[in-house]
Amino acid sequence: MSKETVLITGGTSGIGLATARLLHERGANVLVTGRNPETIRSARSALPDEVAILQADVASLDDTDRVVQHARERFGALTGLFLNAGINKAMPLEAVDESTYDEVFAVNAKGQFFTLQKALPLLADKASVVFTVGIAAVRGLAGATLGGGSKGALLTMVPSLAVELAPRGVRVNAVSPGAISTPIWTKSGLSAEQLTAVTESMAAGIPLKRLGEAEEVAAMVAFLLSDAAGYITGENFLVGGGAGLRV
């Protein structure tokens, strides 16, 4: 295919939205999904009309079938798949119940796995797949067991998926954002004062002394989806300002 055609799950806010905008600016056809009606409305205002937006819950296999069918009818094939949808339920171990565990793993691990499986027939030869994992999968963070564990499950799949899909020339990689300034912070339940204190404390522990921007992660994703990364597969790229480097 001469033009990039990319499906982005979780593309209506934060990193997914920034990636959709960047890819469109570079001439790609883009389809994004999201499950929150509020962020979908916001994305429709923020993104150009040419970017297709579907309401879909990645944890629902029926919704995924519908998304893949839409992509087939609209584009015919995909050159890229950015599996970005995810939820974060930060809580101590003793506070986790079965329903919360099941919800997080259904979205972060099962949903992404089956989106790839169902979209596989649409992937063009030499297509690129990128998972959003997150720094909590490879660095310790109190309260991040569910998020880190569910995304870490994806990370352990990346090498095997890369080997399995290599005969088709399909590349599979992961990007792991560190502390990124996205709307997820405003959903934490913290007051504005508490949020400022938390983010300032986190920034102080990062060698580059700041939180990252969604656009900086989007740039890495766009690179991995492009032909410029044609000899890269099975890798995880941390975009975290050097977080975790200090001894």
JOHU-V960376 format. One record per residue. RES is the residue in three letters. SS is DSSP state (H for helix, E for strand, L for the rest). PHI is phi as a letter, one per 20 degrees, with the letter a starting at -180 (999 if undefined). PSI is psi in radians with two decimals (* if undefined). Layout:
<<RES	SS	PHI	PSI> <RES	SS	PHI	PSI>>
This chain:
<<MET	L	999	2.44> <SER	L	e	-0.31> <LYS	L	c	2.36> <GLU	L	f	2.38> <THR	E	c	2.00> <VAL	E	c	2.35> <LEU	E	d	2.26> <ILE	E	c	2.05> <THR	E	e	2.54> <GLY	L	m	0.82> <GLY	L	d	0.27> <THR	L	d	0.04> <SER	L	b	2.92> <GLY	H	l	-2.32> <ILE	H	f	-0.71> <GLY	H	f	-0.76> <LEU	H	f	-0.78> <ALA	H	f	-0.66> <THR	H	f	-0.74> <ALA	H	g	-0.76> <ARG	H	f	-0.78> <LEU	H	f	-0.80> <LEU	H	f	-0.71> <HIS	H	f	-0.74> <GLU	H	g	-0.51> <ARG	L	e	0.11> <GLY	L	n	0.13> <ALA	L	e	2.68> <ASN	E	e	2.33> <VAL	E	c	2.37> <LEU	E	c	2.20> <VAL	E	c	2.66> <THR	E	c	2.73> <GLY	E	a	2.77> <ARG	L	d	-0.19> <ASN	L	e	2.04> <PRO	H	g	-0.59> <GLU	H	f	-0.81> <THR	H	f	-0.50> <ILE	H	f	-0.79> <ARG	H	f	-0.75> <SER	H	f	-0.72> <ALA	H	f	-0.63> <ARG	H	f	-0.48> <SER	H	e	-0.58> <ALA	H	e	-0.48> <LEU	L	d	2.64> <PRO	L	f	2.72> <ASP	L	f	-0.46> <GLU	L	f	-0.36> <VAL	L	e	2.09> <ALA	E	f	2.39> <ILE	E	c	2.19> <LEU	E	c	2.42> <GLN	E	e	2.12> <ALA	L	b	2.48> <ASP	L	e	2.02> <VAL	L	f	-0.38> <ALA	L	f	-0.21> <SER	L	e	2.04> <LEU	H	f	-0.52> <ASP	H	f	-0.74> <ASP	H	f	-0.70> <THR	H	f	-0.71> <ASP	H	g	-0.72> <ARG	H	f	-0.72> <VAL	H	f	-0.80> <VAL	H	f	-0.68> <GLN	H	f	-0.69> <HIS	H	f	-0.77> <ALA	H	f	-0.69> <ARG	H	f	-0.79> <GLU	H	f	-0.61> <ARG	H	e	-0.71> <PHE	H	d	-0.46> <GLY	L	n	-0.76> <ALA	L	b	2.90> <LEU	E	c	2.38> <THR	E	e	-0.27> <GLY	E	b	2.60> <LEU	E	c	1.99> <PHE	E	d	1.80> <LEU	E	e	1.53> <ASN	L	d	-0.32> <ALA	L	g	2.44> <GLY	L	a	2.73> <ILE	L	c	2.71> <ASN	L	c	2.16> <LYS	L	d	1.45> <ALA	L	f	2.10> <MET	L	a	2.68> <PRO	L	f	2.78> <LEU	H	g	-0.80> <GLU	H	f	-0.24> <ALA	H	e	-0.15> <VAL	L	f	2.24> <ASP	L	d	3.02> <GLU	H	f	-0.70> <SER	H	f	-0.67> <THR	H	f	-0.76> <TYR	H	g	-0.87> <ASP	H	f	-0.69> <GLU	H	f	-0.83> <VAL	H	f	-0.80> <PHE	H	f	-0.53> <ALA	H	f	-0.69> <VAL	H	e	-0.92> <ASN	H	f	-0.55> <ALA	H	d	-1.08> <LYS	H	f	-0.80> <GLY	H	f	-0.76> <GLN	H	f	-0.70> <PHE	H	g	-0.86> <PHE	H	f	-0.43> <THR	H	f	-0.77> <LEU	H	f	-0.81> <GLN	H	g	-0.81> <LYS	H	f	-0.50> <ALA	H	e	-0.17> <LEU	H	g	-0.75> <PRO	H	f	-0.35> <LEU	H	e	-0.28> <LEU	E	f	2.15> <ALA	E	f	2.74> <ASP	E	g	2.41> <LYS	E	m	0.39> <ALA	E	f	2.94> <SER	E	c	2.36> <VAL	E	d	2.30> <VAL	E	c	2.20> <PHE	E	e	2.46> <THR	E	e	2.12> <VAL	L	d	-1.41> <GLY	L	p	2.60> <ILE	H	f	-0.40> <ALA	H	f	-0.26> <ALA	H	f	-0.33> <VAL	L	c	-0.06> <ARG	L	c	2.55> <GLY	L	f	2.37> <LEU	L	b	1.99> <ALA	L	g	2.34> <GLY	L	n	-0.06> <ALA	L	d	0.35> <THR	H	g	-0.80> <LEU	H	f	-0.86> <GLY	H	f	-0.82> <GLY	H	f	-0.71> <GLY	H	f	-0.74> <SER	H	f	-0.73> <LYS	H	f	-0.56> <GLY	H	f	-0.53> <ALA	H	f	-0.70> <LEU	H	f	-0.74> <LEU	H	f	-0.67> <THR	H	f	-0.35> <MET	H	e	-0.43> <VAL	H	g	-0.86> <PRO	H	f	-0.76> <SER	H	f	-0.70> <LEU	H	f	-0.68> <ALA	H	f	-0.73> <VAL	H	f	-0.73> <GLU	H	f	-0.66> <LEU	H	e	-0.11> <ALA	H	g	-0.63> <PRO	H	g	-0.43> <ARG	H	e	-0.06> <GLY	L	m	0.14> <VAL	L	f	2.20> <ARG	E	e	2.53> <VAL	E	c	2.11> <ASN	E	c	3.00> <ALA	E	c	2.60> <VAL	E	c	2.36> <SER	E	d	1.68> <PRO	E	f	2.55> <GLY	L	e	-2.37> <ALA	L	f	1.87> <ILE	E	d	2.42> <SER	E	f	1.66> <THR	L	c	2.98> <PRO	H	f	-0.21> <ILE	H	f	-0.50> <TRP	H	f	-0.62> <THR	H	f	-0.24> <LYS	H	e	0.13> <SER	L	f	-0.25> <GLY	L	n	-0.04> <LEU	L	e	2.62> <SER	L	f	2.90> <ALA	H	g	-0.68> <GLU	H	f	-0.78> <GLN	H	f	-0.71> <LEU	H	f	-0.73> <THR	H	f	-0.77> <ALA	H	f	-0.73> <VAL	H	f	-0.84> <THR	H	f	-0.63> <GLU	H	f	-0.67> <SER	H	f	-0.73> <MET	H	f	-0.75> <ALA	H	f	-0.63> <ALA	H	f	-0.48> <GLY	L	e	-0.01> <ILE	L	e	2.27> <PRO	L	g	-0.65> <LEU	L	e	-0.02> <LYS	L	m	0.57> <ARG	L	a	2.83> <LEU	L	f	2.67> <GLY	E	e	2.95> <GLU	E	d	2.60> <ALA	H	g	-0.61> <GLU	H	f	-0.49> <GLU	H	f	-0.62> <VAL	H	f	-0.70> <ALA	H	g	-0.67> <ALA	H	f	-0.68> <MET	H	f	-0.75> <VAL	H	f	-0.79> <ALA	H	f	-0.67> <PHE	H	f	-0.83> <LEU	H	f	-0.51> <LEU	H	f	-0.28> <SER	L	e	2.91> <ASP	H	f	-0.36> <ALA	H	f	-0.39> <ALA	H	d	0.47> <GLY	L	f	-0.24> <TYR	L	d	0.41> <ILE	L	d	2.12> <THR	L	b	2.65> <GLY	L	m	0.33> <GLU	L	d	2.81> <ASN	E	c	2.17> <PHE	E	d	2.03> <LEU	E	e	2.26> <VAL	E	c	1.45> <GLY	L	b	0.32> <GLY	L	m	0.34> <GLY	L	n	0.21> <ALA	L	g	2.33> <GLY	L	n	0.01> <LEU	L	e	-0.48> <ARG	L	f	2.52> <VAL	L	e	*>>
